[in-house]
Amino acid sequence: MTFVYAKCSALERLESWDSEYYLASDMEMPWMVGGDFNVVLHEDKKIGGLPMYPLDYEDFAFCINSSGLFDLGYKGSSFTWWNGRPNAEYIFKRLDRILVNLSFQNHFPTIEIEHLIRNGSDHAPLFMSCGEQSANYHKLKNLKATLSKWSKVTFGDIFKQLAILEDIVKVKEMLFEEEPTIANRIVLQQA
């Protein structure tokens, strides 16, 4: 695993991309690269602010392709970063991502990435989950079912309540991303 927190300046990011090329040059084992790359991969991964041009992200795209990496995709919001401003000053970007090589994909074919709700940060956390990968999975699944039954009897269905509230926040977040007004920001914060 390689974790990235790239510089904001395009020129300074080139050093990170060089390091990634170096690591990729003899990488044969499963490899995952994730974090805040501080650059979008394509102009459709940004809304608001100044227009983007291919030169703004070509070095990053070249680095990914040359390193034999690819994006796993995601569930959730299309954007992982927001500049915190409403109305005409808003900017949303997908700066955070998880990239893998083919060997990683072959070893973990059911892996999924989810962009969680931005809460207390301008970046959305990324959540990676894996499907049934081991024999212990079934044991843990049975234990979870037993604990869930006990929890529901003792405390009520708190997970259902939490899931409903999370869905409400996701809807408010999507509404705010579509129309980032002060009113929608207040509604999102209240949710």
Backbone torsions as a table, in degrees:
resi	resn	phi	psi	omega
1	MET	NA	138.4	175.4
2	THR	-125.2	127.7	179.8
3	PHE	-105.7	137.7	-172.8
4	VAL	-121.8	133.9	164.5
5	TYR	-133.5	92.6	-172.3
6	ALA	-79.5	155.5	177.7
7	LYS	-67.8	159.2	178.6
8	CYS	-77.4	-29.1	-178.2
9	SER	-82.1	133.7	179.9
10	ALA	-58.8	-40.6	-179.5
11	LEU	-65.3	-42.6	179.8
12	GLU	-70.0	-28.0	177.9
13	ARG	-67.9	-24.9	-179.3
14	LEU	-56.1	-34.2	177.8
15	GLU	-63.3	-39.8	176.4
16	SER	-64.1	-43.2	-179.3
17	TRP	-64.3	-38.3	176.7
18	ASP	-61.7	-40.4	177.9
19	SER	-63.4	-38.8	179.3
20	GLU	-67.0	-41.2	176.2
21	TYR	-57.3	-45.2	-177.8
22	TYR	-60.9	-46.5	178.8
23	LEU	-63.3	-39.1	-176.6
24	ALA	-72.3	-23.3	-172.7
25	SER	-57.6	-32.6	178.1
26	ASP	-128.5	26.2	-178.3
27	MET	-81.9	113.2	177.4
28	GLU	-113.9	-20.3	-178.7
29	MET	-86.8	167.9	177.6
30	PRO	-56.1	133.2	-174.9
31	TRP	-136.4	130.7	176.1
32	MET	-122.8	132.5	178.7
33	VAL	-123.9	121.8	-177.8
34	GLY	-146.0	157.9	175.8
35	GLY	144.6	-155.4	-179.2
36	ASP	-97.6	104.7	-177.4
37	PHE	-86.4	-8.8	178.1
38	ASN	54.0	29.0	174.8
39	VAL	-157.5	145.4	176.6
40	VAL	-85.6	161.1	-178.9
41	LEU	-92.9	-18.0	179.8
42	HIS	-159.8	156.4	-176.5
43	GLU	-63.0	-21.4	178.4
44	ASP	-79.7	0.1	176.8
45	LYS	-99.5	26.1	178.8
46	LYS	-152.2	137.3	169.6
47	ILE	-132.8	146.1	-179.1
48	GLY	86.1	169.1	178.3
49	GLY	72.7	-164.6	-179.1
50	LEU	-70.9	152.9	178.9
51	PRO	-64.8	153.8	178.0
52	MET	-101.5	153.1	176.8
53	TYR	-127.8	152.4	-178.9
54	PRO	-51.6	-35.3	178.9
55	LEU	-59.3	-24.9	-179.1
56	ASP	-67.6	-25.9	-175.0
57	TYR	-131.4	0.4	-177.3
58	GLU	-62.0	-39.4	-180.0
59	ASP	-61.5	-40.9	179.5
60	PHE	-66.0	-46.2	179.4
61	ALA	-61.6	-41.8	178.5
62	PHE	-63.5	-41.8	179.3
63	CYS	-60.6	-46.5	-179.7
64	ILE	-61.2	-49.7	-179.0
65	ASN	-63.3	-43.8	-178.7
66	SER	-67.7	-25.9	-179.2
67	SER	-87.7	-2.5	-179.8
68	GLY	72.1	28.3	-179.1
69	LEU	-104.6	157.7	173.6
70	PHE	-148.1	157.5	-178.6
71	ASP	-82.8	134.6	180.0
72	LEU	-78.6	-8.2	-173.3
73	GLY	84.0	-172.2	-175.5
74	TYR	-165.4	165.5	168.5
75	LYS	-116.0	155.3	178.6
76	GLY	103.3	-160.5	-178.2
77	SER	-58.6	148.8	178.2
78	SER	-73.8	-14.5	-173.3
79	PHE	-124.2	142.0	-179.7
80	THR	-108.3	-6.9	-179.0
81	TRP	-136.6	145.7	177.0
82	TRP	-140.4	138.4	-177.0
83	ASN	-76.1	-0.9	175.4
84	GLY	82.9	7.2	-177.5
85	ARG	-110.8	144.6	178.3
86	PRO	-95.0	-176.4	174.1
87	ASN	53.9	-138.4	-173.2
88	ALA	-72.2	-10.9	-177.0
89	GLU	-93.3	-0.1	-175.4
90	TYR	-70.9	150.1	170.4
91	ILE	-142.3	129.7	173.5
92	PHE	-119.5	137.5	178.7
93	LYS	-142.6	155.5	170.2
94	ARG	-101.8	91.8	-178.0
95	LEU	-97.3	-24.7	-174.7
96	ASP	-102.9	138.2	-178.5
97	ARG	-162.6	166.5	174.5
98	ILE	-122.7	125.8	179.9
99	LEU	-114.7	148.7	179.4
100	VAL	-139.2	161.1	173.0
101	ASN	-95.7	173.9	-176.2
102	LEU	-63.0	-36.7	178.7
103	SER	-61.9	-40.8	177.5
104	PHE	-63.6	-46.3	-179.3
105	GLN	-60.8	-38.7	179.0
106	ASN	-67.5	-36.6	179.3
107	HIS	-76.2	-31.3	-175.9
108	PHE	-130.1	68.7	-173.7
109	PRO	-70.6	-16.8	-176.1
110	THR	-101.8	11.6	-176.3
111	ILE	-66.9	141.0	178.5
112	GLU	-132.3	145.9	178.4
113	ILE	-115.0	135.7	177.0
114	GLU	-127.7	133.3	173.0
115	HIS	-84.7	113.0	-179.2
116	LEU	-81.6	177.1	-178.4
117	ILE	-70.8	135.1	173.8
118	ARG	-69.9	114.9	-177.7
119	ASN	-136.1	105.3	179.0
120	GLY	83.1	5.1	179.2
121	SER	-145.3	161.6	174.7
122	ASP	-84.4	-5.6	177.6
123	HIS	-110.3	143.7	174.2
124	ALA	-84.7	133.6	174.5
125	PRO	-68.9	150.7	177.0
126	LEU	-103.6	133.4	179.7
127	PHE	-116.4	124.7	-179.5
128	MET	-110.3	128.1	178.4
129	SER	-128.3	152.5	-177.4
130	CYS	-121.9	144.1	177.1
131	GLY	-74.1	-157.6	-177.6
132	GLU	-68.6	101.4	-177.5
133	GLN	-112.3	-12.9	-176.3
134	SER	-145.9	166.0	178.1
135	ALA	-67.1	-30.7	179.8
136	ASN	-66.7	-17.9	-179.9
137	TYR	-56.8	-43.8	-178.0
138	HIS	-67.6	-38.1	177.1
139	LYS	-63.0	-45.5	179.7
140	LEU	-65.2	-37.0	178.9
141	LYS	-63.6	-42.7	177.7
142	ASN	-65.5	-42.3	177.6
143	LEU	-61.7	-41.9	178.6
144	LYS	-60.3	-43.1	-179.9
145	ALA	-62.0	-43.0	179.4
146	THR	-63.8	-46.4	179.7
147	LEU	-65.8	-35.7	178.5
148	SER	-63.6	-43.8	177.8
149	LYS	-60.7	-46.1	178.8
150	TRP	-60.1	-44.6	-178.6
151	SER	-62.2	-43.1	-179.2
152	LYS	-64.1	-40.2	179.1
153	VAL	-68.0	-41.1	-175.5
154	THR	-79.7	-44.8	-171.7
155	PHE	-118.0	-6.6	-172.3
156	GLY	88.7	177.6	-176.3
157	ASP	-85.4	77.8	-177.2
158	ILE	-68.9	-28.6	-179.3
159	PHE	-70.1	-36.9	177.2
160	LYS	-66.0	-42.7	178.4
161	GLN	-61.5	-43.8	179.4
162	LEU	-64.9	-42.4	179.8
163	ALA	-61.5	-40.9	178.1
164	ILE	-62.3	-45.1	179.5
165	LEU	-64.9	-39.9	177.8
166	GLU	-63.6	-40.1	177.6
167	ASP	-62.6	-39.9	178.0
168	ILE	-61.7	-44.8	179.6
169	VAL	-63.9	-40.9	179.0
170	LYS	-60.5	-42.9	179.1
171	VAL	-63.6	-45.0	179.6
172	LYS	-63.5	-37.2	178.4
173	GLU	-65.6	-42.5	178.1
174	MET	-63.7	-40.9	177.8
175	LEU	-62.4	-40.8	-180.0
176	PHE	-67.2	-39.4	178.9
177	GLU	-65.0	-34.5	179.1
178	GLU	-73.9	-35.6	-179.2
179	GLU	-142.3	84.5	-173.6
180	PRO	-78.0	69.5	177.5
181	THR	-94.4	165.3	177.1
182	ILE	-61.1	-41.4	179.9
183	ALA	-60.8	-44.7	178.8
184	ASN	-68.5	-31.8	176.6
185	ARG	-65.4	-42.4	178.7
186	ILE	-63.2	-43.6	178.9
187	VAL	-61.1	-42.0	178.3
188	LEU	-63.3	-46.7	-179.9
189	GLN	-62.6	-38.2	177.7
190	GLN	-66.5	-37.9	179.3
191	ALA	-66.2	NA	NA
